[in-house]
Amino acid sequence: MACCPTEERIKGAFSTAKTSKVGTGATAKKVSTTIYVFVEEVEDGKIEVQAVNENHVPTGPTRTISRDDLLRDYFPDPEYYHKTMLPQMRELAKQLASGERHLKNGQPFTAELNFANALNLDEQNIRANFGIGLVYLRRGEKEKALEVLRRLVTLDAAFEKRHKHLFNEFGINLRRNGMFEQALDYYGRALDFAKDDEHLFFNIARTHIERRDLGRAREALEQALAINPDFAEARDYLAKLARGPAGLKLTPSA
């Protein structure tokens, strides 16, 4: 007997009305405002809800609600989604992809334009913030990179697993630019979200090595190996540390 088709997952724009009181006394009146959110059903039937900004793109952190809560509190708005939100989401994705491609191809100035366009659509966008931060680091513009760093450490979403490769790359570039204290502060923030990431501890160790703090480097390598005993590169560095400073190349490196 043929199995029933899988139920289609929910994805699109929903809206809810928010009523607020304006004025006081006899002149007070109630004003109703329509608030849009982007909704996507993910694994295990979880419903993720994200705010929509004035540029009609989803922004900021997501929160999880039940399907019952969604159907009770929100109304689907397919017309708004297809005519207004989706074109803006596609433009944002286009700018991000173009920026990352130009950065990879060694074209940081063009990449900066793309990431700036993306940030104009969504100033909290994680990929755009990391991207423009990497642009500044590649060009050696440390003060601008620090501004981006300060913004990133306030965004919890920057350290979610889906952005792991981005925050690792950003930290490595901080180290390569000799910004050791900033790199360690940044990695400390990342540890709040990824305490079981052996590569994060390895990058912390590399930063301590560059700043000649071999004791802390050893501790970080041991933590990496405690998470993954088969981490060959960490084991190799630990063996080099055992031979003292002469066993290590103590200059900024890859």
Buried (B, 14 or more C-beta within 10 A) or exposed (E): EEEEEEEEEBEBBBBEEEEEEEEEEEEEEEEEEEEBBBBBBEEEEEBBBBBBBEBBBBBBEBEEBEEEEBEEEBEBBEEBBEEBBBEBBEBBEEBBEBBBEBBEEEBBEBBBBBBBBBBEBBBBBBBBBBBBBBBBBBEEBBEBBBBBBEBBBEBEBBBBEEBBEBBBBBBBBBBBBBBBEBBBBBBEBBBEBBEEBBBBBBBBBBBBBBBEBBEBBBBBBEBBBEBBEEBEEBBEBBEBBEEEEEEBEEEEEE
